[in-house]
Amino acid sequence: MNVETYGGGLWHTWFDRELTLAGAVIVREADGSYAKKLVHVKRPLLRVPSLAIHLQSADERAAFGPNKETHLAPILSLLDSELNSTGSANEKGGDDKVTGGDTKRQKRADSHAPQLLKLLALELGCTPEDVMDFELSLCDFQNAQIWGLEREFLSSPRLDNQIHCFTCLKSIIAQAQANDKSNPQVSMIALFDHEEVGSESAHGAGSPVMGEALSRVSSCLCPPGEGDSTDHLVITSRNSFLISADVAHAVHPNWAAKHESNHSPKLNQGTVIKTNDNQRYATNAESGFVIRELGRQADIGIQEFMVRNDCPCGTTIGPIISARTGLRTVDVGIPSLSMHSIRETIGVKDVTNSFVLFREFFKTFANLDTKCKFDVCQPCIATKAN
């Protein structure tokens, strides 16, 4: 099966593992309408086998570097007369032409193995002819696992960055259930796609989504007759605060020298504040202080990370959204090992830490913000006193 790599993965970790398929499928319904349905095949389907050591040179073994085009194609099935035959999925006929015209529509069986279409149809309870199109991803078949002598580690696919999607969603639900009428702030979470490939898409962090959300919420709350709603949006944005949450680099016990000695986050020691003066992260002194104070209030651990000067530094959606909206922003994350591997690892306690931190933010930030006088000029204070 032909595949395309997405983002910057540790591709060697995909070898010799049972893989399956998941994604979205466009299905033609009985009434002629079209629906987008999710699919996740709950059995092992594919595998990318390694090349036997006896067939590799010493140099190839020493520097394993698979070609993403030719070496990462997974095996789905043995080739037979049915697997890649054209038309076998359409033996029952069907609509061969686009409604209202004479141009023939290319069928999915012309570009995909009919046996794969049959599998998708079986999973979705439709016929192969009703599978119009799809977006599928290879994924690890193995479930997430809690492991370690004290069951202190969690390993799973896609922890970067679905773990923060989980903790922020749980925290805003907890905030809503608390039903605190005295809290004046509007709480919101935003989950973006395409962060690993630059965020410049219709629903990535570089899209208008965040700005439009702020504008629409602000316009709903702008009191009638109290000035331009545009000014209200600007003021609201300046009064708002954004936590950009994406997993951080925990110190690796076998490569500890890759971390700066005073910035070596550890698993199960708390959420990490990420700082970079070259604006790879959006944290500054004020936004970092807010997280440290929230951690102190909630009695949870907070760690610090700055990359070494002789190491490259990743980035997040924090600087992107901050630059587009002007929101005060801090970059934080649960420390992790094996980032971008097919299976990543975090500490079990850090999941709770992240949830508690976000819940504390939703609960108490408005009150904390009134105590922060960072924008008041000291000479102005002196003038007022006189």
C-alpha positions in Angstrom: 0.0 0.0 0.0 1.3 3.4 -0.9 1.5 5.9 2.0 2.7 9.5 2.6 4.6 10.5 5.7 3.1 13.3 7.8 5.4 15.8 9.7 8.7 14.8 11.2 8.4 11.3 12.6 10.8 8.8 14.0 10.1 6.5 11.1 12.3 3.6 12.3 9.8 3.0 15.1 7.1 2.1 12.6 8.9 -1.1 11.5 7.9 -4.6 12.7 4.7 -3.5 14.4 1.1 -4.5 13.8 -0.6 -1.5 12.2 -4.2 -0.7 11.3 -6.2 2.0 9.6 -8.4 4.8 11.0 -9.8 8.0 9.6 -12.9 9.4 7.8 -14.9 8.1 4.9 -17.3 9.9 2.6 -20.3 7.5 2.2 -23.3 7.8 -0.1 -26.5 7.3 1.9 -29.6 5.5 0.7 -31.4 8.8 0.0 -28.7 10.1 -2.3 -27.0 12.4 0.3 -23.4 12.1 1.4 -22.2 11.7 4.9 -18.7 11.8 6.5 -18.2 8.8 8.9 -15.4 7.9 11.1 -13.8 4.5 10.9 -11.3 2.6 13.0 -10.5 -1.0 12.0 -10.0 -2.8 15.3 -7.7 -5.6 14.1 -4.1 -5.7 12.8 -4.0 -5.1 9.0 -0.6 -4.0 8.0 3.1 -4.2 8.8 6.3 -2.6 7.6 8.9 -5.4 7.9 12.6 -4.7 8.5 15.2 -5.9 6.0 17.1 -8.9 7.4 20.5 -8.1 8.9 22.2 -10.5 6.5 21.0 -8.4 3.5 22.4 -5.1 4.9 26.0 -3.9 4.6 27.9 -2.8 7.7 27.4 0.9 6.7 23.6 0.4 6.3 23.3 -1.2 9.7 25.3 1.6 11.3 23.3 4.4 9.8 19.7 3.1 9.4 18.0 5.6 7.2 14.9 4.3 5.4 13.8 5.9 2.2 10.3 7.3 3.0 9.1 6.5 -0.5 10.4 3.0 -1.0 11.0 1.5 2.4 7.9 2.6 4.4 5.2 1.0 2.2 3.3 -1.4 4.5 2.2 -4.8 3.5 -1.6 -5.2 3.4 -2.0 -8.6 1.7 -0.4 -11.0 -0.7 -1.1 -10.0 -4.3 -3.7 -12.2 -6.0 -6.1 -11.9 -8.9 -8.7 -10.1 -6.8 -6.7 -7.6 -4.7 -5.8 -5.1 -7.3 -8.2 -6.0 -10.1 -10.2 -3.0 -11.4 -14.0 -3.2 -11.3 -14.4 -6.0 -8.8 -16.0 -3.6 -6.3 -18.4 -2.4 -8.9 -19.8 -5.7 -10.2 -23.2 -4.8 -8.9 -23.3 -1.7 -11.1 -24.1 1.7 -9.8 -24.2 5.3 -11.0 -21.4 5.7 -13.5 -22.0 9.3 -14.4 -22.1 12.6 -12.6 -25.7 13.8 -12.2 -26.6 16.3 -14.8 -23.7 15.6 -17.1 -22.0 13.1 -19.4 -18.6 13.1 -17.8 -17.8 9.7 -16.3 -16.9 9.8 -12.6 -13.7 8.0 -11.6 -14.6 5.1 -9.3 -12.6 4.5 -6.1 -11.9 0.9 -7.3 -9.9 2.4 -10.2 -7.3 3.9 -7.8 -7.6 1.7 -4.7 -7.6 -2.0 -4.0 -11.3 -3.2 -4.2 -10.6 -5.5 -1.2 -9.8 -2.4 0.9 -13.0 -0.8 -0.2 -14.9 -3.9 0.8 -13.2 -3.8 4.2 -14.3 -0.2 4.7 -17.8 -0.9 3.5 -18.0 -3.8 6.0 -16.8 -1.6 8.8 -19.4 1.1 7.9 -22.3 -1.1 7.0 -22.6 0.0 3.4 -21.7 -1.3 0.0 -18.3 -0.8 -1.6 -20.0 1.3 -4.3 -21.1 3.7 -1.7 -17.6 4.5 -0.5 -17.0 7.7 -2.3 -13.7 8.9 -0.9 -11.7 8.7 2.3 -8.8 10.1 4.4 -7.1 7.2 6.2 -4.1 7.1 8.4 -1.9 4.2 9.5 -1.9 3.8 13.2 -0.5 1.5 15.9 -2.8 -1.4 16.7 -1.6 -1.8 20.2 -3.6 -0.1 22.9 -2.1 2.4 25.3 -0.3 0.8 28.3 0.5 1.9 31.8 3.7 0.3 32.9 6.7 0.5 35.2 7.5 -1.0 38.7 5.0 1.4 40.3 2.8 1.7 37.2 4.1 5.3 36.8 4.5 5.5 33.1 2.0 5.8 30.2 2.9 4.9 26.7 0.6 5.4 23.8 0.4 6.6 20.2 -0.3 10.3 19.6 0.3 11.6 23.1 1.8 14.6 21.2 -0.6 16.3 21.4 -3.8 14.5 22.2 -2.9 14.3 25.8 -3.5 18.0 26.2 -6.7 17.9 24.2 -7.8 15.4 26.8 -6.7 17.4 29.9 -8.0 20.8 28.7 -11.3 19.3 27.7 -11.7 17.6 31.1 -10.8 20.8 32.9 -13.3 23.0 31.0 -16.0 20.4 31.7 -15.1 20.6 35.4 -15.3 24.4 35.2 -18.7 24.3 33.6 -20.0 21.7 36.2 -18.8 24.0 39.0 -21.3 26.6 37.7 -19.4 29.4 39.5 -21.7 32.5 38.9 -19.1 34.8 40.4 -16.5 34.1 37.8 -16.7 36.9 35.2 -14.5 35.4 32.5 -15.4 33.5 29.4 -13.5 30.2 29.3 -12.7 28.6 25.9 -10.5 25.8 24.5 -9.3 25.5 20.9 -8.0 22.3 19.4 -6.2 22.8 16.1 -5.1 20.5 13.3 -1.8 20.5 11.3 0.5 21.8 14.0 3.2 19.3 12.9 3.3 20.7 9.4 3.2 24.4 10.1 -0.4 25.2 11.0 -1.1 27.0 7.8 -4.4 25.5 6.9 -8.1 26.2 7.0 -8.3 24.8 10.5 -4.8 25.1 11.8 -3.5 27.6 14.3 -2.6 29.9 11.4 -6.2 30.1 10.2 -8.7 32.8 11.1 -10.4 30.4 13.6 -9.1 31.9 16.8 -9.5 35.5 15.7 -13.0 34.8 14.5 -13.9 33.1 17.8 -12.7 36.0 19.8 -14.6 38.5 17.6 -17.9 36.6 17.8 -17.7 36.1 21.5 -16.7 39.7 22.0 -19.6 41.0 19.8 -22.1 39.0 21.8 -20.9 40.6 25.1 -20.5 44.1 23.8 -23.1 46.2 25.6 -25.4 48.1 23.2 -24.5 51.8 22.9 -21.1 51.5 24.5 -18.8 52.3 21.6 -17.4 50.4 18.6 -17.4 46.7 18.8 -14.0 46.7 17.2 -12.6 48.6 20.2 -14.4 46.2 22.5 -12.6 43.3 20.7 -9.2 44.9 21.1 -9.7 45.5 24.8 -11.0 42.0 25.3 -8.0 40.5 23.5 -5.6 42.5 25.6 -7.4 41.4 28.8 -7.3 37.7 27.7 -4.7 35.0 28.3 -3.7 32.0 26.3 -2.1 28.8 27.5 -0.5 27.0 24.5 -0.2 23.4 25.6 2.0 21.0 23.8 4.2 18.2 25.2 7.7 19.1 26.4 11.0 17.2 26.2 11.7 15.3 29.4 15.4 14.6 30.1 16.4 11.2 28.7 18.3 9.1 31.2 20.6 7.8 28.4 21.1 11.2 26.7 21.0 13.6 29.7 23.7 15.7 28.0 21.1 16.9 25.5 19.5 19.0 28.2 20.8 22.1 29.9 21.6 21.1 33.5 19.2 23.6 35.1 16.4 22.9 32.6 16.0 19.1 32.7 12.3 18.3 33.2 11.5 14.9 34.7 8.6 12.6 34.3 6.0 12.8 37.0 7.4 16.1 38.4 4.8 18.4 36.9 4.0 20.6 33.9 6.8 22.3 32.1 7.0 26.0 31.2 8.9 26.4 27.9 10.9 29.5 27.2 12.9 30.6 24.2 14.2 34.1 23.6 14.2 33.5 19.9 10.4 33.3 20.0 10.2 29.5 19.3 8.0 29.6 22.4 5.7 32.6 23.4 6.5 32.6 27.1 7.8 35.8 28.7 8.4 36.8 32.4 4.8 37.9 32.9 3.0 34.9 31.4 5.5 32.4 33.0 4.8 34.0 36.3 1.1 33.4 35.9 1.6 29.6 35.5 4.1 29.4 38.4 1.6 31.3 40.6 -1.3 29.0 39.5 0.9 26.0 40.3 1.7 27.4 43.7 -2.0 28.1 44.4 -2.9 24.5 43.4 0.0 23.0 45.2 1.3 21.2 42.1 4.8 20.9 40.6 5.9 23.2 37.8 9.2 22.7 35.9 11.2 24.8 33.5 12.7 24.2 30.1 15.1 26.1 27.8 16.9 24.4 25.0 20.7 24.2 24.9 22.4 26.8 22.7 24.0 24.0 20.7 20.7 22.1 20.1 17.8 22.9 17.7 14.6 24.0 19.2 11.1 22.9 18.3 8.2 25.4 18.2 4.4 25.4 19.0 1.3 27.2 18.0 1.8 29.7 20.8 3.9 32.2 18.8 1.6 31.9 15.8 -1.6 32.7 17.7 0.0 35.3 19.9 1.3 37.2 16.8 -2.1 37.0 15.1 -4.3 38.0 18.0 -2.1 39.9 20.5 -3.1 37.6 23.3 -0.8 37.2 26.3 0.6 33.7 25.9 2.6 31.1 27.7 3.9 27.8 26.3 3.6 24.8 28.7 3.5 21.0 28.3 3.6 17.6 30.0 7.2 16.2 29.8 7.5 13.3 27.5 10.0 10.8 26.1 10.2 9.4 22.5 8.5 12.5 21.0 7.3 11.7 17.4 7.8 8.0 17.9 4.9 5.7 17.0 4.6 5.3 20.8 5.4 8.1 23.2 5.8 8.0 27.0 4.7 10.4 29.7 4.3 10.1 33.5 0.9 9.1 34.9 1.0 11.8 37.6 1.6 14.5 35.0 -1.8 13.9 33.4 -3.4 14.8 36.7 -1.0 17.7 37.2 -2.0 19.1 33.8 -5.7 18.8 34.5 -5.4 20.5 37.9 -3.3 23.3 36.4 -5.9 24.0 33.7 -8.8 23.8 36.1 -7.0 26.2 38.4 -6.5 28.6 35.5 -10.2 28.5 34.5 -11.2 28.9 38.2 -8.9 31.6 39.5 -7.1 33.5 36.6 -9.6 36.4 36.6 -8.9 37.1 40.3 -5.1 36.6 39.8 -5.1 39.0 36.9 -6.5 41.8 39.0 -3.4 41.6 41.2 -1.0 41.8 38.3 0.0 45.4 37.7 2.5 44.7 35.0 1.2 47.3 32.6 1.3 50.2 35.1 4.3 52.6 34.5 6.1 53.4 37.7 6.6 57.1 36.9 2.8 57.3 36.3 2.3 55.9 39.8 4.6 58.5 41.2 2.7 61.3 39.4 -0.6 60.1 40.7 0.8 60.0 44.2 1.9 63.6 44.0 
